[in-house]
Structure formats: C-alpha cells, structure tokens
Amino acid sequence: MAQVTEAAAQSAPLSVLVVEDDRDIAALLGRGLGREGYAVRHAGTGAEALRARPVPDVVLLDLGLPDLDGVEVCRRLRQESDAAIIVVTARGEEADRVAALDEGADDYLVKPFGLAELLARLRAVLRRTRPTVSELLVHGPLTVDPRTHRVSVHGQEVALTPKEFDILHCLAVDPGRVVTRQVILERAWDAHWYGPTKVLDVHMAALRRKLAVDGLIETVYGRGFRLGDPAALGGPATAAAPDSAAPDSAP
C-alpha cells in the first residue's frame, strides 16, 4: 500500500483539526504540522470541535477540555464522521487509553512527545484510514473497498466498526498470507500495543458473525489468521464451531 508522506501532504494538503485548550501548545502543533504541508485549524473546546466544518481528515484531540470530556467528544466525532482521531493528552493511565480507543480513537499519544513521533503516528493512522489505493479487494464472496471503508458479502453491504474494518483489511490485502496477532493489533490499535490480546479475539468473533460465511476467516493455530480458500467459500455460515472465537496460541 502506498504510504502517505509529508511530500504527499504538500501536493494534496490534508486537513488537521487541533482540539486543544492550551493556545501555546496548539500554536506549536500548528506551526510544526504546517511546515510539513498540512492544513491546520484549531478548536479550543469540544463544542467547537463538533461544529467544525468541513470535517477534517485528522483530529488531534486533547482529553482535558474545558467544556466536554475528551472521551465524549471522541465518541461523538466517531459517530458523525470517519476522520482519523489521534488522542494527544497528558492522561497516561490505561483506563483513559482503553476508554478513548473503545470510543473510536485511532491512536493515543501521551504528552510530552516530539514532533517526529507525532508525524510518524499521523502517517501510520493515515495509511490505515486514508489509503491511496482505490482498487477493490475481492476474495470469493467478499469485497472490501479501502477508499470508502465499505464491505459487502455476496453483494450485500455489511456494517462494520472501524476496528473490525481494520482487522479485515489487514487480512484482505494479502489473503493467502497468515497475519500474526501482533501485526493485527499494531495495525488496528496501536503501533506500540502492549495490552491483552483477548481484545482481538472479541473483535474477530464479532467480525465472523457479521460476515456470516463459513471458513472466510481461518485461525492458523500458533501463527495468526488468514482468509480461507476462495474456491471453498460461497454459502452462508452455519452454526459456529466451538473454537471459532477461541484465541490461538501466541505466534
């Protein structure tokens, strides 16, 4: 998949909304991102962020806002748009990370941080949320559109959460390859994911139920997951096998 680099941002500027009540920090982020070619706007409150139009490509969201809790702002932003959301906050507790990620944040960065790390996180998120490759990914009855984040099975659209789409996209870009649990966690959650891997099993079980095709997602025990042989796919899923959602051993 093509990478989104700073040079690409300069030729086709992506918009970044900095949601930060500290104007000095907001100005610092604005200058740094502006030098890299991003079109930067600022919102000092959660209400301003929710009213921002046009919808930005990326939201850098502080959780300590004066009017609304940042996690609530994250939830409402995710309901209303597909903007990439990177939380940038002084809150480093695991509970805050989990809450923000569960409400739709694509990444979580704890202050203080360097501009180089922020840019790297931004590029990684954009590779997942704004892929430059527009070709459809077709595998048996499954069709994945990386540009619109739409998925269909046997021509019927299937509604997936952002995390479920990210997991499926990891498998669909190279369906014959086994993708390890760690790689999926890093791509769908965080490049530095260190939490329990059980969260992947929960999302994988939900994804299998929604796609409802037996054998579409195979567990390769001790290694990871892959999409099944397209020649063997076709009918709807029957009753789930007892181990269909069980975690495999760590790769």
N, C-alpha and C positions, 0 to 999 in steps of 0.2 A: 504494500500500500504506500502511496506517495506520502511523504512527510510534509507537514506544514511548517515551513521555516520562516525566520524573520524576513528573508528576501521575498518570500511569497506574500507575507503580510504587507510589504511595502507596495507590491504591484497590485494587490487587491485588498485594501485595508479591512481588517476585521474589527468590529466594534467591541470595546470592553467597557463595562459599567463598573466603576469602583464604588462600592457601598461601604462608606467609612465615615464615622462622625468626627474623627480627628483630621482636620483640614491639612495639617502638616504632612501626615502620613499619606493622605490622598494625593497631595501635590507631588510628593516624592514618587509615588507609584505612577502617577500620570506622566511625569517627566521621563521616567525610565521606560515605560511602555511606549510613549510617544516617540522616543528615539529609535525604537525598534519597528516603527511603522504602524502601530495600532492606533485606531481612532478611539480616544479615551473620553468618557463622560464621568461625572461624579454625582453621587446621591448621598446626602448626609443623614438620611433617615430611611427606615424600612418603607414608610409610606411613599416616599419619593421613588424608591427602587421599584415598587409595584406599579407605579404610574408611568414609569419611563417608557417612552415611545420614540422611535421604533424599538422593538425588542432587540437587545444587544445579542451579539454572538456569544459573549462570555460575561459572566458576572463574578467579580471578586467580592466576596461577601464577608464582612466582619459580623461576628455574632453579638457583640456588645453595643447595640444600637440604642439611642435614647427613647424611642417610642415603642418599638416592637422587638420581641425576642428574635434573634437572627435565625434560629431554627424554624420558627413560624414563617418568617419571610422566605426561607429556603423552600418550605413546603408549598407555599402559595405560588412562588415563582415556578416551581416544577409543574404545578397543576396548570399554569397558564401559558407556559412556553417550553421549548426544547433547548433553551440557552444552556450552554455549559456553565456549571456553577462550581467555583473553587472557593472554599471557605478559607479566609485568611484571618486568624484570630489569635489572641493571647491565651485562649482556653485550650489547654493541652490534655485535659482529662479524657480517659477512654469513653466515659459516658457521653461527653459532648461530641466526640468523634462519631460514635455509633449513632447518636440521635440525628446529627446532620447528614450522615451518609444514608441512613434509613429514609430520610425525608427527601432524598434526591440529589444530594451534593455529589459531584463527580470526583472531587479530590478535597484534601484537608491539609492546610499548611499552617504550622504554629509559629507565631511571632516570637523572637525576631528571626528573620530569614533574609537571605541575599537575593538580589535581583536575578542573578544567574539561575538560582534554583527555581524561583517563581516562573521564569521564562521556560525552563525545562518542563515544569509541571503543566504550564499552559499548552506547550506544544504537544505533550503526551495526551492531554484531555482532548485537544482538537483533533488529534489523529483518530480518536475513538468517536467523537461526536460530530465532526465535520469532515468526513472522509472525502478526498478529492476524486476518488474513483467512483464513477456513477453507474458502472455496469451492474446489472442484476446478478446475484449469486443464486444459481438454480441447482438443486440437488434432489432428484426424484420429484416428489410432490411439493417440496419446499422451495419457496422463493424468498430471498432476502434482498431488500433494496437498501444499500448503505447510505444513499443520499437522503432518502425520506424516512429512514428507520421504520419501514413498513415490512411486515412479514405475512405471507399467505401460505396456506396449505391446501392443495387441490383447488386453487383459485379463490379460496375463501380467506379474507383477511383475519389475522389473529392478533388480538390486542396484547402486547407485552409491556412490562415495565421497562424502564431504561436499563436496569441491571440485567434483566432477562434477555433483552436485545443484545447487550454487550457480550454476554456468555455465548449466545447463539452465533453472533458474528465471529467470535474467536474460532468457533468450530467450522463455520461455513466458508471462511476464506481459503481453507485448505482441508477439505472434508476427508481426505484419505489419511491425514496425519493425526496422530494421537497428541492431544494438547494436555499438558500436565495441569494438575490442580493449581500449582503455584503460579503458572503462567496466566491461567484464567483469573485468579484472584488479583494479580498485579494489573492486568489489563482492565478488568471490570470494576475494581475497587480502588486500589492504591498501588503505586509503583513500589511502595515500601510497606506493603501489607504484612502485619505480624500477628493478627488476631486469629481466632479459632477458624478452622476450615469448615466447620459444620455449617456456617452461613451459606457456603457454596452448595452443599447438599440440599438445603431447604429450597434455594432458588432453582436448582436443577430439577428437583421433584415437581415444582410448580410449572416449570417450562415444559417438562414432558407431558404433564396433564393438559396444558393448553394446546400443545401441538397435536396431541392425540393420534400419533402414528407409531405403531409398534416398531421398535428397532431403529427409529430415526436417530436417537442419541444413544450410543453404546458406551457402557462403562468398561474400560480396559483395566482390570484389577491390577493394582500395584503401579500403574502408569498414569492414567487420566481418563480422558473422554475423546470420542470422535463421532462423526456422523456415520451411520450404517451404510451398507452397500445399497446404492440407489435402485439396483435391479430387484432387490428384495423388498422394497418399500412400495406401499400402494394403498392398502386398506386402512381403515381407522383402527385405533388402538383397542385391544380387548382389555380384560381386567389386568391391572398392573401386576407384574411378577413381584413376589415378596421382597426381592432385593433391588427393585428398580430404583429406589431412592436411597438405598443404603450407601454409606461412604465407602469408597475403595480404600485400600491401604495407601499411605502416603507415598508418592512417587519418589 
